[in-house]
Amino acid sequence: MKMYFRIKHIDRLAGIFVILALIFVLITIVFVARGQKWFAKRHPYLVVFDRVGGIKPGTDVTISGMEVGRVKSLRLNEERKVEVTLEILDDYKDYLRKDSSATVISSLLGGKTVEITPGSPDQALLRPGETIPAQEPRELTDFLKGLDLQAPLKKAEATLGNLEAISAKLKDPQGELFTLLKNIEFISQQLRQGEGNIGAIWQDKKLYNELSTTLTSLRRSAEHLEKTTENASRFAADLPKLSSDLEKYLKEVPQILGDVKKATAGLPEVTEKIQKATGELPVIASNLKEITKDVREVTENLKKVAPEIPELVSASQESIEEAEKLLQTLRNHWLIRGWTAKTPPSIPLEVSQRENPY
């Protein structure tokens, strides 16, 4: 009895293990199917090539380098052309238009891919089952046939000939290279021994110091030149503004000239009036002389009469006072008193208080 229960328990464990394994396999298949898009909806399209260049069922179909489907089948039609059936995923069917095209491209590793060029949005859609226009693939041999290799080969031959000539000159002991090396060796010996001009400068500290001073001066001159160049560049940067101002002033010149012409237009008339006035100056001068003469005569007469003026004024004042007294007496007479209005007595003003004393 114990043996029976043990075997039954092991069978259950084995069954559970098998079920778990099956579940794991199913999950794996589902994930792989999603990754490979086995259950995705696809639409068939045809492409007709003269030659396919090695594609086969299962070859990837791409748009702009992204996988959008695969090759389903290939067959040779009656016109001896290859009809290729493509399966395009439902998500990308809207990219297939009347102006789309398909071609076969090769990768660097030799793999083949069917590349579809997406069409313009304003073109009509291709319905499933219709034919996509094909562009024939070009192989490497086609590119080589189109290349003209004779000219590059001739240039390569000429280059090789030049290299041979140069190498022959380099190998010659009496050639330019060996002569140059000998000259360099000779100059280096003179420098070490202090011979020649360069050797003397090299060995003479005084000349070396002078040369160093000269180089320092040259460096300073270069710095000044750099500053001058910067100033010149700044001046050049200001030139557009100066030119615009100058242009503005030049535009105002015609207006100024017009104003000057208007101002000078009246000069002849003014000049004529001045000439007329100048012609009348002698007459005016003679009149002034006569007036001056008359004034002098009047002044002399006044000087003669001036001593008698105070006496005349005092006599006139006395006569006026007597006349006022007479008028006052007449007003107070009983026959005239009722017919005259009473006026306040007037106070005679002194000579200095009058408005116009003689």
Contacts in CASP RR format, 6 or more apart in sequence:
PFRMAT RR
TARGET T0000
AUTHOR 0000-0000-0000
METHOD contacts of the structure
MODEL  1
MKMYFRIKHIDRLAGIFVILALIFVLITIVFVARGQKWFAKRHPYLVVFD
RVGGIKPGTDVTISGMEVGRVKSLRLNEERKVEVTLEILDDYKDYLRKDS
SATVISSLLGGKTVEITPGSPDQALLRPGETIPAQEPRELTDFLKGLDLQ
APLKKAEATLGNLEAISAKLKDPQGELFTLLKNIEFISQQLRQGEGNIGA
IWQDKKLYNELSTTLTSLRRSAEHLEKTTENASRFAADLPKLSSDLEKYL
KEVPQILGDVKKATAGLPEVTEKIQKATGELPVIASNLKEITKDVREVTE
NLKKVAPEIPELVSASQESIEEAEKLLQTLRNHWLIRGWTAKTPPSIPLE
VSQRENPY
32 38 0 8 1.000
33 39 0 8 1.000
37 89 0 8 1.000
40 89 0 8 1.000
40 90 0 8 1.000
40 91 0 8 1.000
41 89 0 8 1.000
41 90 0 8 1.000
42 69 0 8 1.000
42 87 0 8 1.000
42 88 0 8 1.000
42 89 0 8 1.000
42 90 0 8 1.000
43 87 0 8 1.000
43 88 0 8 1.000
43 90 0 8 1.000
43 93 0 8 1.000
43 128 0 8 1.000
43 129 0 8 1.000
44 72 0 8 1.000
44 85 0 8 1.000
44 86 0 8 1.000
44 87 0 8 1.000
44 88 0 8 1.000
44 128 0 8 1.000
44 129 0 8 1.000
45 85 0 8 1.000
45 86 0 8 1.000
45 88 0 8 1.000
45 96 0 8 1.000
45 126 0 8 1.000
45 128 0 8 1.000
45 129 0 8 1.000
45 130 0 8 1.000
45 131 0 8 1.000
45 132 0 8 1.000
46 83 0 8 1.000
46 84 0 8 1.000
46 85 0 8 1.000
46 86 0 8 1.000
46 129 0 8 1.000
46 130 0 8 1.000
46 131 0 8 1.000
46 132 0 8 1.000
47 83 0 8 1.000
47 84 0 8 1.000
47 86 0 8 1.000
47 102 0 8 1.000
47 114 0 8 1.000
47 131 0 8 1.000
47 132 0 8 1.000
47 134 0 8 1.000
48 77 0 8 1.000
48 81 0 8 1.000
48 82 0 8 1.000
48 83 0 8 1.000
48 84 0 8 1.000
48 131 0 8 1.000
48 134 0 8 1.000
49 81 0 8 1.000
49 82 0 8 1.000
49 84 0 8 1.000
49 104 0 8 1.000
49 134 0 8 1.000
49 136 0 8 1.000
49 137 0 8 1.000
50 81 0 8 1.000
50 82 0 8 1.000
50 136 0 8 1.000
51 82 0 8 1.000
51 136 0 8 1.000
51 137 0 8 1.000
52 74 0 8 1.000
52 82 0 8 1.000
52 84 0 8 1.000
52 104 0 8 1.000
52 137 0 8 1.000
53 104 0 8 1.000
53 112 0 8 1.000
53 137 0 8 1.000
53 139 0 8 1.000
54 104 0 8 1.000
54 112 0 8 1.000
55 71 0 8 1.000
55 74 0 8 1.000
55 84 0 8 1.000
55 104 0 8 1.000
55 112 0 8 1.000
55 114 0 8 1.000
56 71 0 8 1.000
56 74 0 8 1.000
57 70 0 8 1.000
57 71 0 8 1.000
57 72 0 8 1.000
57 73 0 8 1.000
57 74 0 8 1.000
58 70 0 8 1.000
58 71 0 8 1.000
58 72 0 8 1.000
59 70 0 8 1.000
59 71 0 8 1.000
59 112 0 8 1.000
59 113 0 8 1.000
59 114 0 8 1.000
60 67 0 8 1.000
60 69 0 8 1.000
60 70 0 8 1.000
60 71 0 8 1.000
60 113 0 8 1.000
60 114 0 8 1.000
61 67 0 8 1.000
61 68 0 8 1.000
61 69 0 8 1.000
61 70 0 8 1.000
61 71 0 8 1.000
61 86 0 8 1.000
61 87 0 8 1.000
61 88 0 8 1.000
61 113 0 8 1.000
61 114 0 8 1.000
61 115 0 8 1.000
61 116 0 8 1.000
62 68 0 8 1.000
62 113 0 8 1.000
62 114 0 8 1.000
62 115 0 8 1.000
62 116 0 8 1.000
63 92 0 8 1.000
63 95 0 8 1.000
63 115 0 8 1.000
63 116 0 8 1.000
63 117 0 8 1.000
63 118 0 8 1.000
64 118 0 8 1.000
65 115 0 8 1.000
68 88 0 8 1.000
68 89 0 8 1.000
68 91 0 8 1.000
68 92 0 8 1.000
68 95 0 8 1.000
68 116 0 8 1.000
69 86 0 8 1.000
69 87 0 8 1.000
69 88 0 8 1.000
69 89 0 8 1.000
69 92 0 8 1.000
70 86 0 8 1.000
70 87 0 8 1.000
71 84 0 8 1.000
71 85 0 8 1.000
71 86 0 8 1.000
71 87 0 8 1.000
71 114 0 8 1.000
72 85 0 8 1.000
72 86 0 8 1.000
72 87 0 8 1.000
73 84 0 8 1.000
73 85 0 8 1.000
74 82 0 8 1.000
74 83 0 8 1.000
74 84 0 8 1.000
74 85 0 8 1.000
75 82 0 8 1.000
75 83 0 8 1.000
76 82 0 8 1.000
76 83 0 8 1.000
77 83 0 8 1.000
84 114 0 8 1.000
86 102 0 8 1.000
86 114 0 8 1.000
86 132 0 8 1.000
88 96 0 8 1.000
93 125 0 8 1.000
93 126 0 8 1.000
93 128 0 8 1.000
94 125 0 8 1.000
95 116 0 8 1.000
95 118 0 8 1.000
95 119 0 8 1.000
96 116 0 8 1.000
96 118 0 8 1.000
96 119 0 8 1.000
96 125 0 8 1.000
96 126 0 8 1.000
96 132 0 8 1.000
97 118 0 8 1.000
97 119 0 8 1.000
97 120 0 8 1.000
97 121 0 8 1.000
97 123 0 8 1.000
97 124 0 8 1.000
97 125 0 8 1.000
97 126 0 8 1.000
98 119 0 8 1.000
98 123 0 8 1.000
98 124 0 8 1.000
98 126 0 8 1.000
99 119 0 8 1.000
99 120 0 8 1.000
99 123 0 8 1.000
100 116 0 8 1.000
100 117 0 8 1.000
100 118 0 8 1.000
100 119 0 8 1.000
100 126 0 8 1.000
100 132 0 8 1.000
100 133 0 8 1.000
101 116 0 8 1.000
101 117 0 8 1.000
101 132 0 8 1.000
101 133 0 8 1.000
101 134 0 8 1.000
101 135 0 8 1.000
102 114 0 8 1.000
102 115 0 8 1.000
102 116 0 8 1.000
102 117 0 8 1.000
102 132 0 8 1.000
102 133 0 8 1.000
102 134 0 8 1.000
102 135 0 8 1.000
103 114 0 8 1.000
103 115 0 8 1.000
103 117 0 8 1.000
103 134 0 8 1.000
103 135 0 8 1.000
103 136 0 8 1.000
103 137 0 8 1.000
104 112 0 8 1.000
104 113 0 8 1.000
104 114 0 8 1.000
104 115 0 8 1.000
104 137 0 8 1.000
105 112 0 8 1.000
105 113 0 8 1.000
105 115 0 8 1.000
105 137 0 8 1.000
106 112 0 8 1.000
106 113 0 8 1.000
106 137 0 8 1.000
106 139 0 8 1.000
107 113 0 8 1.000
116 132 0 8 1.000
126 132 0 8 1.000
169 175 0 8 1.000
169 176 0 8 1.000
169 177 0 8 1.000
170 177 0 8 1.000
172 178 0 8 1.000
187 198 0 8 1.000
189 195 0 8 1.000
190 196 0 8 1.000
190 198 0 8 1.000
190 199 0 8 1.000
191 198 0 8 1.000
191 199 0 8 1.000
191 202 0 8 1.000
193 199 0 8 1.000
194 200 0 8 1.000
194 202 0 8 1.000
194 203 0 8 1.000
200 207 0 8 1.000
201 207 0 8 1.000
201 208 0 8 1.000
201 211 0 8 1.000
202 208 0 8 1.000
309 358 0 8 1.000
313 351 0 8 1.000
313 358 0 8 1.000
317 348 0 8 1.000
320 348 0 8 1.000
321 348 0 8 1.000
324 346 0 8 1.000
328 345 0 8 1.000
330 336 0 8 1.000
331 337 0 8 1.000
331 340 0 8 1.000
351 357 0 8 1.000
END
